[in-house]
């Protein structure tokens, strides 16, 4: 126990030390939110990956979908690497960097406001971000705290409070640069940890071949005979629902503000090419490893994974797999999930606070470098506005963490469902208009409104009707994919934007 505590204290000290080191670069809005738009490929790629994968994936998704689909759940990790990382960087990275820098956009709601010349779009987008990042954040708390209870015997409430406090400290001190540096350190821990844990778990089941053989002997749900082999097959017992999970967790990153925001801050096109490779390899190891590990969950069936009503408590599946490991490996797992969760939480709170500050509170007081250079506002006034914005963002970080912590202390459902609601609403509303807005001049403001209504409306109606439309995962996937025909069709029949204005925006791509 002393060793566990000392390692965690050292980990916490490093995180705070990075915050102190980065604080000088967090005095301006661009420095606090985007790291001055000069963050290199390694830091950006690791920031993207560690924001992508948290306790939600390692504890919630790997446990639930590994139990449901067996080894075929590894396809989710492969989809995350190819669609959620490789294609996301190729399709969005370069154009996002170019256009957002050209129009001086700092957040995704800011992009909608400037690209489509609508302050109301910016306001509504910022409210969607703030509201629907909260359930995702609650899921992050829940996953980490469940593991801390297992490893340290510390009550859930104290784990959640400690994690929230530490994350708030280093994000408030150093902003995005501190977050990116810590993400890199945390990413190294995650890479090392997942490889060691997989080897240890498989070794406890007689190695890879022995574990697969045992898995093949288990009957699929609803079957009485053994030996069906469904959980050890290529596509598992339920390939269609597996596809829904792949779409939600892979395509969803394309429309999430905390993910797309990483492309705003990277240095240049050369860094984007390098970051693409690094991010894809990272995702393949971490996400592929998590779901591969979760696929063996049924081999660790025990009373600990059952709720009082007899149903499977999916969030307990992975902890039950790890509880038999040696103490030193349990510490490694805790640091792994702590790294993944804190990096994601830092990204979420920074995204939410910057959105609320820049797109709601100070939306009409944007003191850009252009305004100063043209003499429309003097540099003293601009500097005062910048400092006030940073102060407000730091206060909102505390506010956002406090709200999400209150929800996390009494979470309404499983981790996977919390993430499904959050990702479904955000990516359902933002993915299609953001991506098409980068490539197609013909996207209209009305089509963006229609997609906002579609994405949020579908998720909320499904939630209020007890998942009458589909389970939260599949509903989120439907919201994302359905946004594309909606934006296209509505754009064909609604008022176009001023062509000269749009052409001027798209000059950055020449």
Beta strands, then each sheet from edge to edge (+ up, - down):
end
